[in-house]
Amino acid sequence: MFILYKRNEKQKRWLIKNPKEDFHMQYGVIPKSKLKKGSFSLHGHDFVVIPASVVDMKLKRKAQIITQKDIGYIIGYCCLGKESVVLESGAGSGGATVALARVCKKVYSVEIEKENIAIVKENLQKLSIKNVTLKEGDIYEKAPIKTADVFLLDVPEPWRAYKTMKSVKVGGHIVAYTPSITQAAEFVNNLPKEFLHEKTVELMDRNWKIKGKAVRPVNAAIGHTAFLTFVRRLC
């Protein structure tokens, strides 16, 4: 897949899913011979084509996904890498699942809704990701593994997962992703003694417009998405 940009108007972009076919768009038909890396002019307009990355590909979605800014912080803070094993629940539409799988050795994902499972499977297949084991189940009751390095909880009541949090190895991280601070407080205030609350953070994302001397925050910038609570298993 490739991304087609209109030069000097970078906000105008198109995902080329099949570069072996002519591409029909508002500025005319672009022949397949042009749909490869590089610049070209056509119909009085200048274009550039670059290879697409995962962030360019729109995943099929039903449930809200964890944003890139939050996923990036989780990966960095927990020092996830090529030997890491991650357990997550719930999978939702698979946004975090995809990001974690591209960094880690193995991801075990638990989801209770069959419709979400079908969407996650479709997204994983679309991106040729094979190091994910997707399980239907209730993470409050049972975890599919016992030796995860990190456990990501994107569920409405993470405090109900205290029992299954023991699937994380001693020293490992548990991360609760909660839209509401009251959810985070409930999770932290009742932690069993085997776990240590390290911190709860909120990441703010404010985009800026930079065009000549017009330099200011973008009015529609994303602010709050959720709270991230980091916990370590002590024993």
C-alpha positions in Angstrom: 0.0 0.0 0.0 1.0 3.6 -0.6 0.0 7.1 0.5 -0.6 9.7 -2.2 -0.1 13.3 -1.2 -0.9 16.5 -3.1 2.1 18.8 -2.8 1.7 22.0 -0.9 -1.6 20.6 0.5 -0.3 17.8 2.7 -3.6 17.5 4.5 -5.0 16.1 1.2 -3.9 12.4 1.1 -5.3 9.2 -0.2 -4.5 5.6 0.7 -3.7 3.5 -2.4 -4.7 0.0 -1.5 -4.0 -1.5 -4.9 -1.2 0.2 -6.9 -1.6 -2.3 -9.7 -4.8 -0.5 -10.8 -5.5 3.1 -12.0 -6.6 5.4 -9.2 -9.7 7.5 -9.7 -9.9 10.6 -7.6 -11.2 14.2 -7.7 -8.3 15.5 -9.8 -8.7 12.9 -12.5 -7.4 9.4 -13.1 -3.9 8.6 -12.1 -2.4 5.7 -14.1 -1.0 2.8 -12.2 2.4 3.5 -13.7 2.6 6.6 -11.5 1.6 4.9 -8.3 5.1 4.1 -7.1 7.5 5.9 -4.8 8.4 9.3 -6.0 7.1 12.6 -7.3 5.1 13.4 -10.5 2.9 16.0 -12.1 -0.5 15.2 -13.6 -3.5 17.2 -14.7 -1.8 20.4 -13.6 -1.2 19.2 -10.0 2.0 18.0 -8.3 1.9 14.7 -6.2 4.2 12.5 -4.2 3.8 8.8 -3.4 5.4 7.2 -0.3 5.0 3.7 1.2 2.2 3.4 3.7 2.8 2.5 7.4 0.4 0.9 9.9 -0.7 4.3 11.1 -1.9 5.2 7.6 -4.1 2.1 7.4 -7.6 2.7 8.9 -8.5 -0.2 11.1 -12.1 -1.4 11.2 -13.7 -0.1 14.4 -16.7 -0.6 16.6 -15.4 0.1 20.1 -13.2 3.2 20.9 -9.5 2.4 20.6 -6.6 3.5 22.8 -5.0 6.5 21.2 -1.4 6.4 19.9 -0.2 8.9 22.5 -1.3 6.6 25.3 -0.1 3.4 23.7 3.3 5.0 23.1 3.6 6.0 26.7 2.7 2.5 27.9 5.3 0.9 25.6 8.0 3.3 26.8 7.2 3.3 30.5 6.9 -0.5 30.7 10.1 -0.9 28.5 8.3 -3.3 26.2 10.5 -5.0 23.6 11.1 -8.0 21.4 11.1 -10.4 24.3 8.0 -9.1 26.1 4.8 -11.0 26.6 1.7 -8.9 27.1 -1.8 -9.8 28.3 -4.5 -7.4 27.4 -8.3 -7.1 28.0 -10.5 -6.0 26.4 -9.4 -6.0 22.9 -12.1 -3.6 21.6 -11.3 -3.0 17.9 -7.7 -4.1 18.3 -5.9 -0.7 18.2 -3.6 -1.5 21.2 -3.4 -5.2 20.1 -1.9 -4.2 16.8 0.6 -1.7 18.3 1.7 -4.1 21.1 2.1 -7.0 18.7 4.4 -5.0 16.4 6.8 -4.3 19.4 6.4 -7.5 21.6 7.2 -11.1 21.2 3.6 -12.3 22.0 0.3 -10.7 22.9 -2.6 -12.6 24.5 -5.8 -10.7 24.1 -9.0 -11.4 26.0 -12.4 -10.0 24.8 -15.9 -10.8 26.0 -17.9 -9.6 23.0 -18.0 -11.9 19.9 -18.5 -8.9 17.6 -15.4 -7.2 18.8 -13.4 -10.5 18.4 -14.4 -10.7 14.7 -13.3 -7.1 14.1 -9.9 -7.7 15.8 -9.3 -10.9 13.8 -10.1 -9.0 10.6 -7.7 -6.2 11.5 -4.9 -8.6 12.5 -5.3 -10.5 9.2 -5.3 -7.2 7.2 -1.9 -6.3 8.7 -0.5 -9.9 8.6 0.1 -10.0 12.3 0.5 -13.5 13.6 1.9 -13.2 17.2 -1.5 -12.6 18.8 -3.6 -15.2 20.5 -7.2 -13.9 20.8 -9.4 -15.5 23.4 -13.1 -15.0 24.1 -13.7 -14.8 27.9 -14.2 -12.8 31.1 -10.8 -11.4 32.3 -12.4 -10.8 35.8 -12.7 -14.6 36.1 -9.8 -16.1 34.3 -6.5 -15.2 32.6 -5.2 -17.4 29.7 -1.6 -17.2 30.9 0.4 -17.0 34.1 3.7 -15.3 33.2 2.9 -12.0 31.4 5.4 -9.1 31.7 2.7 -6.5 31.3 -1.1 -6.7 31.8 -3.1 -3.9 30.0 -6.6 -3.5 31.4 -9.0 -1.6 29.2 -12.2 -2.6 31.0 -15.0 -0.7 32.9 -14.2 -2.1 36.3 -10.4 -3.0 36.5 -10.7 -3.6 40.3 -12.6 -6.7 39.5 -9.4 -8.1 37.9 -7.3 -8.2 41.1 -7.4 -12.0 41.0 -6.2 -12.3 37.4 -3.6 -9.6 37.9 -1.5 -12.3 39.5 -0.9 -13.6 35.9 1.8 -10.9 35.8 5.3 -12.0 37.0 6.7 -10.4 40.1 8.1 -7.0 39.1 5.8 -6.8 36.1 3.5 -4.0 35.3 -0.3 -3.7 35.3 -1.7 -0.8 33.4 -5.4 0.3 33.9 -6.8 2.5 31.1 -9.8 4.4 32.5 -11.8 7.3 31.0 -12.9 8.5 34.4 -10.7 9.4 37.4 -13.2 7.8 39.7 -12.5 4.5 38.0 -8.8 5.0 38.6 -9.4 5.9 42.2 -11.5 2.8 42.8 -8.8 0.7 41.3 -5.9 2.3 43.3 -7.7 2.7 46.7 -8.5 -1.0 47.0 -5.3 -2.6 45.6 -4.3 -5.8 47.4 -1.0 -5.6 49.3 0.8 -7.7 46.6 0.7 -4.6 44.3 2.2 -1.2 44.4 0.6 1.9 42.8 3.4 3.7 41.0 1.5 6.6 39.4 -1.6 7.7 37.5 -1.1 10.1 34.6 -3.1 12.0 32.0 -1.5 12.8 28.7 -2.5 16.0 27.0 -2.2 16.3 23.2 -2.3 19.9 21.7 -1.6 20.3 18.0 -0.2 23.6 16.6 -0.8 25.3 13.4 2.5 26.5 11.8 2.0 28.4 8.6 4.2 31.4 8.0 3.8 33.8 10.9 0.5 32.2 11.9 1.7 30.0 14.8 -1.0 29.0 17.3 -2.7 26.0 18.9 -5.3 24.2 16.8 -8.7 24.8 18.3 -9.8 21.2 17.8 -6.7 19.6 19.3 -7.3 16.4 21.3 -7.0 16.9 25.0 -8.1 14.3 27.5 -8.6 10.7 26.4 -8.1 8.6 29.5 -6.1 8.1 32.7 -3.3 5.6 32.8 -2.6 3.9 36.1 0.6 2.0 36.5 0.9 -0.7 39.1 3.8 -3.2 39.9 3.4 -6.7 41.3 5.6 -7.0 44.5 5.1 -10.6 45.4 
